[in-house]
């Protein structure tokens, strides 16, 4: 009987995402797209042009992780769950992880690591140039993602620097739009555009209302 | 010096004389071996010739073709798989993704089907597809196909030279170009509503290009009738030009005195010229054409292969463009 009458376990009031396993679990989940791509590549399940499929799918996942990362703050504020912020860095770094894979896949599978061909190809294609610019802009963000970098820069400067992500996601969207524009195929682009518009729009509205939009 | 009395005319006993049939066979074998490095390729060619037909996937009605004897008509390269050919291609009327045609073209009705021959000809006529199928001997042609997007395949088409049809309809002196119009049926083609191209899809060739024996009127591939996504029931295959020059599901062939306005040229004249000959030295404005990815070759990490002038058909078609500035006439 005593057991029944005992006060509720503290675990029940503690949100799931504060569980010590939450971060490792999320980490594993974020690796699933890569695991699937590797499996599909070796199982010959990527269609007639597996190289092209790998390049495109790593690009898709970059854009998705950027959106997920940008969704953390609105979600945190709207649900009043400040603890959600602890996942933001990992999600952002996964966006960077997938963009590195995307660029590697392009450089290797499409260009055969031919530096001369790459430096000729990127400026030739506006969409590639925009994508490359977004990738380059992500480098300082990934490089300053650890605690000591935040301290060294100072929170204010660090935050200013990391506002670059808004420009990056727009460049990523433009990159995707331009790629699809060759075939006037905008269905998928429109979905990302709406998601990104909502994520950035929410921040604009907060700012207009004078609330911090961090 | 010692000489043998018989000076080499000693045949020994009768049992040691090789029977005629045996030594003739040995000579055939030696001829085959004599080709050296080419021996292997020749071996497969001999095997193909014996069958006169690539092994069928047994998906559609058979359409056998005899081994083509025209120069360049049968490349020895490894065939792209039937699955890759029929699941990865462009046919915008059925969707712009390369997997779309296979998904969406299934319901296309290819009977009844007619092809109208019009314009500057002495014998204009509307051909029924079954009449076209019997117009000339079906040949198996194994062609390289190079897409302007930078990938390529090796496809065993079945059909006959377009020139066979052209000769029968007797073009007159004004016929300088041939214009191909492909099917545009809103009821059957879900993407005709999209504004990516002006429909119907129109392509064209210069008269001498159309008359070149390599220009194929194709009715089948892999020994069977064309699957819908590949341009059933009849299409053109021009192996030395980028793939989009080869119209699918043809409904009209018109002979004209003026260069036809072709769909991709109308959409982006700077990017897609009328000629669109495969040329590694003339880049697309947005990408290099120097290399290509051969579909199905060597998996994910396979290196791209260099693209060949006129897609490797320079000996057969180079003279058509003698003296022409190919940078300007891209």
Contacts between the chains, C-beta under 8 A, distances in Angstrom:
chain1	res1	chain2	res2	distance
A	41	B	300	5.2
A	44	B	299	7.5
A	46	B	300	7.5
A	47	B	87	7.1
A	47	B	88	6.4
A	47	B	99	6.8
A	48	B	83	7.6
A	48	B	84	4.0
A	48	B	87	6.1
A	48	B	88	3.4
A	48	B	98	7.7
A	48	B	295	5.0
A	48	B	296	6.6
A	49	B	88	6.3
A	49	B	98	7.7
A	49	B	151	6.2
A	49	B	293	6.7
A	49	B	295	6.0
A	50	B	299	6.7
A	50	B	300	4.6
A	51	B	293	6.6
A	51	B	300	5.5
A	51	B	301	7.9
A	51	B	302	7.7
A	52	B	151	7.9
A	52	B	293	7.6
A	54	B	300	6.5
A	108	B	301	7.7
A	109	B	300	6.5
A	109	B	301	7.0
A	110	B	304	7.9
A	112	B	303	5.5
A	112	B	304	6.6
A	117	B	288	7.1
A	120	B	288	7.0
A	121	B	287	6.8
A	121	B	288	6.5
A	124	B	283	7.7
A	124	B	285	7.8
A	124	B	286	6.2
A	124	B	287	6.5
A	124	B	288	7.5
A	125	B	286	5.0
A	125	B	287	6.2
A	126	B	286	7.9
A	182	B	286	8.0
A	183	B	92	7.7
A	183	B	96	3.9
A	183	B	196	5.9
A	184	B	96	7.2
A	184	B	194	6.0
A	184	B	195	6.3
A	184	B	196	3.9
A	185	B	96	4.7
A	185	B	97	7.2
A	185	B	196	7.6
